[in-house]
Structures are given as structure tokens and as C-alpha cells.
């Protein structure tokens, strides 16, 4: 593996040096940078459910619990060394990050450098970066991370960040067809504690004046000599200035060589899910709507135990300023039993008023 990576780096370096020799375009953005940030949170009131079920955002709280809190705060700095080299560092608070005295704290969310046009229509990025399955298609189309994570992020199927190296680009000058390939630690924003790596691949295509986008994603990671995860995801999205819609389906094959490790589940586990969402303008640039439905099966290989889950969120987006949003919404997660032999779980119901501001 080390030999392959070394050969690859030598190859792209040689191509770029040749390109630089023939590039006489004046560089006008060297040594420029900016500080930016964003924040969002809610006032929420848990009107239904209890503290059982799986560990989603509001599951730990009992009925009638309510609070005002931030779910995310970003503080970032972007810097352009030149047209060729761009870097970014982001400090983040993500809702549950706290010191021993329960005061909020930051961690390093992003820290990377990107080599633009390392060869024609392609970039090379190194550092703690957004993973391809997260940043390429689904989250930009959904557009309401301030309301909820995308389904694979919410269900802990996909890490949104990893420390690694990524090559991405397009096959055509109009940027309608492209790719992302990445090798990472597989440890997210945490420090790596094993020798195993995670491999990511993503292909996308845009059609009809880029209104439609088809995205195919996969990843693979060994967890130890006996266990591994393989993820497949497909997404189709439609976007115009006034309306957006998307549909996503994923499954993850969690190979476990220890047969009977978890009683009743057998050696392997295959979580899967379907997400359908839409959003659009209601009144000029002042009011928008958004709605989403997810179906999640924690193990599609097992039909005799556990629950399927149905997640719903919907609301309005009042843009009191282009970068200041007030968004009343409903957050709901319901459970359906796979068999009548087990007790049911109460539906988690949380009305919220979400606030979001972006100072870029």
C-alpha cells in the first residue's frame, strides 16, 4: 500500500510540474484569507415518547423535557496560498461536546490543504476533510443540516469527516461527470488507534442543464481481522431555483466472523434505509418549506426481532435576512415492531423552533 501511494504521488507531481511550466495566467488571489462561521440550535419540547429506543438526538430525554441549546457552532479560517493551493481550518462545537465541568468545548472539525488542478480538472486534498458520501450530493441537495443530518449520518452509517488523502475531479470540461476517491484512517475526527484504513469511492453525473444529479457511492473498511463494513448508496436529486427533491437508498454489509456474537442476530448485520425529501419557495426569497421521510431498518437480514423506524421532519424557513433563518419544525421518530412477540416503543415527538445564522 505504501509503495502504491508513493508511485501515485510521484505521478501526479510530475504531471503538475509540466502544467505549471505552461501556465502563464496571473495569480490574483495569493495570500488572501477570511474568517467565517455559522451556528444553529433550537428551543425544543419533547411532547411524546420516553427515554428508550435507539440513541437518536432526543431519545435520552423523558416526555415534557424542554431546553434551548446550540447543536452546532463553527469557527473557520480559509486561506489561499495561490490559485493552486487552498487551505481551511474549522473548530466546531457539535451539541454534546463538553468539558468535565459541562461547559461547551471545541474540537478540530476540518484541517486540510487542497492542490487545485494538480492535473486537468482534478484536485488533491490532504488532511481532515469531508468524506465523499457526505459532501458530494445528498447533503447539498437536502440543504437543511440545521434541521437534521442526512440519513446515513443520523444513523451512524457514515462518518462525515476523516483524516486522509482525496483525489476528485471531472471527466469533462462542463463538470457534468465526475469522481471522488479517498483513503482515510476511518476514525473520523478522532485520533487513529489501529492499522486499518477506509477506502471511499464516488461517481456522479448531472443531466438536463444540471437540474438532475445521479450519485453512486461505496466504501470499505476492515475493523479487525474478523470484521469489516461495506457501504453502498445511491442518490437521485432534482434542483431548480424554486424547488428541490431527492431520494436516497443505502445498505451496509457489516461482516462479523464471530458467529453468534449477538444473540438472535447471527454473524452478519445489514442496516438499510430510504430517505425522500423536498423543499422549495413559498413566498419569494422570504419563506420556504421543507419535508423529509426516512425508513430505517437496523438489520434487514433479521425479520424476527427489533424494530423498523420511520423518521419525519417538516417545517417552514423564515429568512428574516439572507443569512439569518428562523425555522419552526416537527421532529418525529416512530417504531414499528418486526414481530408481535416484543413490546412496543413510544413515538418520539419533538416540536422545535430552530435558529440558524451564517457569517461568511
Buried (B, 14 or more C-beta within 10 A) or exposed (E): EEEEEEEBEEEBBEBBEEBEEEEEEEEEEEEEEEEBBBBBBBBBBBBBBBBEBBEBBBBEBEBEBEEEEBBBBBBBBBBBBEBBEBBBBBBBBBBEEEEEEEEBEBEBBBBBBBBBBBBEEBBBBBBBBBBBBBBBBBBBBBBBBBBBBBBBBBBEBBBBBBBBBBBBBBBEEEEBBBBBBBBBBBBBBEEBEEEBBBBBBBBBEBEEEEEEBBBBBBBBBBBEEEBBBBBBBBBBBBBEEEEBBBBBBBBBBBBBEEEEBEEEBBBBBBBBBBBBBBBBBEEEEEEBEBBBBBBBBBBBBBEEBBBBBBBBBBBBBBBEEEEEBBBBBBBBBBBEBBEEEEEEBBBBBBBBBBBBBBEE
